[in-house]
Amino acid sequence: MTDEAVALLRALDARGWSIAAAESLTGGRVTATLVDVPGASAHVRGGIVAYATDLKASALGVEPDLLAARGAVDPTVAEQMAQGVRRVLRADVGLATTGVAGPDPQDGHAVGTVYVAVATPETAIVSALSLSGTRDEIRTRSVQGVLELALTVV
């Protein structure tokens, strides 16, 4: 349980909103971090781990042409993942993480290149993160990054 997760669930409670997460490099950690908070079931709808690139299209509705042209590590992909998980899981807020945790670069992107996105009924925002550290540290800081971004708009 993190302070960001607690604060985000409080903010969701104040608005009467639900939340869902679309995750790639974080592999379910965003959803797990949220459900670690007692009472999370009042707001967390669920999560989709779309680790494979093709699942971003088939499960979340990311445009296949976008994935073919830019790959999975892209700000527009992150935004479409967040919008897609909102739609698929019928949540007010969608979170998304996509990027390269390592150990090797992917599709020309350096290890630590991460995009996090938040979509609400009112807006969608994306943040680029340039992280360093071990694979685990990058994944952990990606979770923190998407939760912090969500706190700016919820």
Secondary structure as GFF3:
##gff-version 3
##sequence-region A 1 154
A	DSSP	alpha_helix	3	15	.	.	.	ID=ss1
A	DSSP	beta_strand	19	23	.	.	.	ID=ss2
A	DSSP	alpha_helix	29	35	.	.	.	ID=ss3
A	DSSP	three_ten_helix	40	42	.	.	.	ID=ss4
A	DSSP	beta_strand	44	49	.	.	.	ID=ss5
A	DSSP	alpha_helix	53	58	.	.	.	ID=ss6
A	DSSP	alpha_helix	64	70	.	.	.	ID=ss7
A	DSSP	alpha_helix	75	88	.	.	.	ID=ss8
A	DSSP	beta_strand	93	99	.	.	.	ID=ss9
A	DSSP	beta_strand	113	119	.	.	.	ID=ss10
A	DSSP	beta_strand	124	130	.	.	.	ID=ss11
A	DSSP	alpha_helix	135	153	.	.	.	ID=ss12
###
